[in-house]
């Protein structure tokens, strides 16, 4: 163990640890929830610290040796070599200060080693050097937004691929006629292709909404320091830091027009998460519809043959469950829960700062990953779905709603009497309709089902 002093007194730190006193106190204060900081967030924070060190070196506020050492340490953090040293819980108190300090201390100790010193010697200081002209309150939201941009791009690409596989099924199943259902009861005919086309259209809206919302999160408050006024930072740093960050990271961030607003108001996260919620609701609905259409397979709807991806029961031989749609549903439900937490946290800021930024950022990133995972699983699963044409035809032909088009020629009341007679006499409704209209059953089916009758083998 080594001993460090942070102004509150001495504290012991594991000798091999790159973190310092502030991080060690945070580990005592905040019990581990099992949650982990997203790797893209850690990478983004590394870019923020590298940009600050690079600019401070150019402006002469850090020696070239210190600036280079910090940048090298930041590169290690960005590449994942030091990410295991970022140990503070994502939901720690203090608006993210302990997380910022954990990162500052790890970079400072690694930079100290690069300069030939030992951990705890702080040839590079975590505050005076690594955190120079910065605050948790501008670095944390900036890193959070950068991570969201990266994961948002990945999600949009995944959703685009999911839309494509749904559209392929729309074409493949276009001629497979089946009963529609409203309130889970038989309704007028529809094709399986039309149902998958509606799914694809819903996902298309999500893709477009998420693609456009990226513009809303590009503005960052880096340079605003504590409350957006830029206090304790050199003006040249404030004016140039976002450009430096953009050049170093390759992520197209822009300086917010009003740094005070961007520091205290997190509503853009509520906006983005609202669109994630929309995607979650569509994935949930689509997954449930796939489960229903594939239910049975013998005693349910059975109109879809779902892929056999794994055994479904430890006691019932041969049972196969719709595990991928169920996985997607659980991911979607989790995102709906995250949305409540994010919105509550966004609205709970006070005056010049929102102290719940860690929760806001963490669950937004988590939702992005959950939805990407769900969409990827469905993207692999849906192409293997097959249509059970025989079951679809059977369900359609025994459904009374197939006679709905007849009301145009024979009237609602007359068709309703045929259906009632069918129930009372326990007689096939096609026989009754043929008898009442003096038409052959085959001709009647062809007339009712129109262009789709050939596809049904009529």
SULZI-V415121 format. One record per residue. SS is DSSP state (H for helix, E for strand, - for the rest). OMEGA is omega in degrees with one decimal (* if undefined). Layout:
# SULZI-V415121
SS&OMEGA ; SS&OMEGA
This chain:
# SULZI-V415121
-&172.5 ; E&-177.2 ; E&174.8 ; E&178.7 ; E&-177.6 ; -&-178.6 ; -&174.5 ; -&-179.3 ; -&-179.8 ; E&177.1 ; E&-179.7 ; E&-178.5 ; E&177.5 ; -&-173.9 ; -&-175.9 ; -&-175.3 ; -&174.8 ; -&177.8 ; -&-175.8 ; -&-170.3 ; H&-177.3 ; H&179.7 ; H&-178.4 ; H&177.2 ; H&179.2 ; H&178.7 ; H&177.4 ; H&-174.9 ; H&-173.2 ; -&179.7 ; -&-176.4 ; -&-179.7 ; -&-173.9 ; -&176.9 ; -&178.6 ; -&175.1 ; -&-179.8 ; -&-177.2 ; H&178.0 ; H&176.5 ; H&178.5 ; H&176.9 ; H&-178.6 ; H&178.7 ; H&175.9 ; H&176.9 ; H&179.4 ; H&-177.8 ; H&178.4 ; H&179.4 ; H&179.7 ; H&-179.7 ; H&179.3 ; H&-178.9 ; H&178.7 ; H&174.3 ; H&179.7 ; H&-178.2 ; H&177.8 ; -&179.2 ; -&171.8 ; -&174.7 ; -&-179.9 ; H&-179.1 ; H&179.9 ; H&-179.4 ; H&-179.6 ; H&-179.1 ; H&178.5 ; H&-179.2 ; H&177.6 ; H&177.6 ; H&177.5 ; H&177.5 ; H&178.1 ; H&177.6 ; H&-179.5 ; H&-177.8 ; -&175.1 ; -&-176.5 ; -&-178.1 ; -&-173.3 ; H&177.9 ; H&179.2 ; H&177.1 ; -&-164.3 ; -&-178.9 ; -&-178.3 ; -&-179.4 ; -&-177.2 ; -&177.8 ; -&177.9 ; -&175.6 ; -&177.0 ; -&179.0 ; -&-177.4 ; H&-178.8 ; H&177.8 ; H&176.6 ; H&-179.9 ; H&175.3 ; H&179.5 ; H&178.1 ; H&-175.8 ; H&179.8 ; H&178.7 ; H&-178.8 ; H&-179.1 ; H&178.1 ; H&177.0 ; H&176.3 ; H&177.4 ; H&-179.9 ; H&178.5 ; -&176.6 ; -&-179.9 ; -&-179.9 ; -&176.4 ; -&179.6 ; -&179.2 ; -&174.5 ; -&168.0 ; -&169.0 ; -&-174.6 ; -&-178.5 ; H&-178.2 ; H&-174.6 ; H&-177.1 ; H&-175.5 ; H&-176.2 ; -&-173.7 ; -&-179.7 ; -&-179.3 ; -&172.2 ; -&170.6 ; H&-170.7 ; H&172.0 ; H&-179.3 ; H&-175.9 ; H&177.9 ; H&179.5 ; H&178.0 ; H&179.0 ; H&-179.8 ; H&178.1 ; H&179.3 ; H&177.9 ; H&180.0 ; H&-179.4 ; H&-176.9 ; H&177.9 ; H&177.5 ; H&179.6 ; H&-179.8 ; H&179.9 ; H&178.9 ; H&179.5 ; H&179.2 ; H&178.0 ; H&178.7 ; H&177.5 ; H&176.8 ; H&-177.8 ; H&-178.3 ; H&175.6 ; H&178.3 ; H&175.9 ; H&177.7 ; H&175.6 ; H&179.6 ; H&-175.6 ; H&-173.8 ; -&-170.3 ; -&-174.7 ; -&-179.0 ; -&-177.7 ; E&-176.5 ; E&174.0 ; E&167.9 ; E&179.1 ; E&172.8 ; E&-173.6 ; -&179.5 ; -&177.0 ; E&-178.2 ; E&176.2 ; E&-173.7 ; E&-175.9 ; E&174.8 ; E&176.1 ; E&175.3 ; H&179.0 ; H&178.5 ; H&178.3 ; H&178.6 ; H&175.1 ; H&177.2 ; H&176.0 ; H&-179.0 ; H&-179.1 ; H&178.1 ; H&179.6 ; H&177.2 ; H&177.7 ; H&178.7 ; H&-179.8 ; H&-177.4 ; H&-179.9 ; H&-178.2 ; H&177.2 ; H&-177.1 ; H&-173.1 ; H&178.8 ; H&179.0 ; H&-172.9 ; H&-174.1 ; H&-178.2 ; -&-176.6 ; E&-176.3 ; E&-176.2 ; -&-179.5 ; -&-174.0 ; -&179.4 ; -&-176.7 ; -&-164.8 ; -&-175.4 ; -&177.7 ; -&180.0 ; -&-178.5 ; -&-178.6 ; -&178.1 ; -&177.1 ; -&176.9 ; -&-175.8 ; H&-179.9 ; H&176.8 ; H&-178.4 ; H&-176.1 ; H&-170.4 ; H&-169.8 ; H&-178.3 ; H&175.4 ; H&178.8 ; H&179.6 ; H&179.6 ; H&-178.9 ; H&-176.8 ; H&-173.9 ; H&-173.9 ; -&178.4 ; -&-170.0 ; -&174.7 ; -&179.7 ; E&179.6 ; E&178.9 ; -&178.2 ; -&-179.8 ; -&-175.6 ; H&178.0 ; H&177.0 ; H&-176.2 ; H&178.3 ; H&-173.7 ; H&-174.5 ; -&-176.5 ; -&-173.4 ; H&179.0 ; H&176.4 ; H&176.0 ; H&179.0 ; H&-179.4 ; H&-177.9 ; H&175.1 ; H&177.5 ; H&173.3 ; H&177.1 ; H&178.5 ; H&177.1 ; H&179.8 ; H&-178.8 ; H&178.5 ; H&177.2 ; H&179.1 ; H&-179.1 ; H&179.8 ; H&-178.9 ; H&177.9 ; H&178.7 ; H&177.7 ; H&177.4 ; H&-178.8 ; H&-177.0 ; H&178.3 ; -&-174.6 ; -&-179.3 ; -&0.9 ; -&-175.4 ; -&-176.0 ; -&179.2 ; -&178.1 ; -&173.5 ; -&-177.5 ; -&171.8 ; E&170.9 ; E&-174.8 ; -&-178.3 ; -&176.3 ; -&-173.7 ; -&176.5 ; -&177.7 ; -&-172.0 ; -&-174.7 ; -&176.0 ; -&-177.9 ; -&-177.7 ; -&-177.4 ; -&175.3 ; -&-177.2 ; -&176.9 ; -&-178.0 ; -&177.4 ; -&-170.0 ; H&-179.2 ; H&173.6 ; H&178.4 ; H&175.8 ; H&179.4 ; H&179.2 ; H&179.9 ; H&175.2 ; H&-178.0 ; H&178.7 ; H&178.6 ; H&179.3 ; H&176.9 ; H&177.0 ; H&177.3 ; H&-177.2 ; H&177.3 ; H&-178.9 ; H&-178.3 ; H&-179.4 ; H&178.2 ; H&-179.5 ; H&179.2 ; H&-177.1 ; -&-174.8 ; -&174.8 ; -&-179.5 ; E&174.8 ; -&-169.9 ; -&-176.1 ; E&169.5 ; -&-176.9 ; -&-175.3 ; -&177.6 ; H&178.1 ; H&178.9 ; H&-178.1 ; H&-178.4 ; H&-174.5 ; H&-176.0 ; H&172.2 ; H&178.2 ; H&179.8 ; H&178.7 ; H&177.2 ; H&179.9 ; H&179.8 ; H&-178.1 ; H&176.6 ; H&178.5 ; H&180.0 ; H&-178.4 ; H&178.5 ; H&179.9 ; H&178.2 ; H&-179.8 ; H&178.5 ; H&-172.8 ; H&-172.2 ; H&179.6 ; -&-178.8 ; -&178.4 ; -&177.6 ; E&176.6 ; E&172.3 ; -&-172.9 ; H&-179.1 ; H&-179.8 ; H&178.9 ; H&179.6 ; H&179.4 ; H&-179.6 ; H&-178.0 ; H&-173.5 ; H&177.6 ; -&178.5 ; -&-178.8 ; H&-176.7 ; H&177.1 ; H&-179.8 ; H&-179.1 ; H&178.9 ; H&-178.0 ; H&-176.9 ; H&177.2 ; H&-177.2 ; H&-171.1 ; H&178.0 ; -&-175.9 ; H&-174.3 ; H&-177.5 ; H&179.1 ; H&178.4 ; H&177.6 ; H&177.2 ; H&-179.2 ; H&179.1 ; H&178.8 ; H&177.9 ; H&179.1 ; H&-175.1 ; H&-175.8 ; H&-177.4 ; -&-176.0 ; -&179.9 ; -&-175.5 ; H&177.7 ; H&178.0 ; H&-179.3 ; H&-179.8 ; H&178.9 ; H&178.8 ; H&-176.9 ; H&-176.8 ; H&-178.5 ; -&-178.2 ; -&175.2 ; -&-179.0 ; H&-179.1 ; H&178.5 ; H&180.0 ; H&178.8 ; H&178.9 ; H&180.0 ; H&-177.5 ; H&-171.6 ; H&172.2 ; H&-172.9 ; H&-177.6 ; H&-175.0 ; -&179.3 ; -&178.7 ; -&178.8 ; -&178.4 ; -&-176.6 ; -&*
